[in-house]
Amino acid sequence: MIVEYEPGDKVVNPSNKDWGIGQVQSIIKYKATVNFENAGKKVIDTRNVELKKYK
């Protein structure tokens, strides 16, 4: 799987839109740490959750 974002990018989680916009803090292997405006910091397994870049 190729991750299409990098630290600093803005993303949304289509499965949890109420989390709001998140900013990628770090990516280590398949785990992305994202700080969401309404849900705080979450560690996302990118093999199971497809984050979308926020435009």
Summary of the structure (lengths in Angstrom):
residues: 55
radius of gyration: 9.7
end to end distance: 21.6
largest distance: 27.5
contacts: 142
relative contact order: 0.31
helix: 11%
strand: 44%
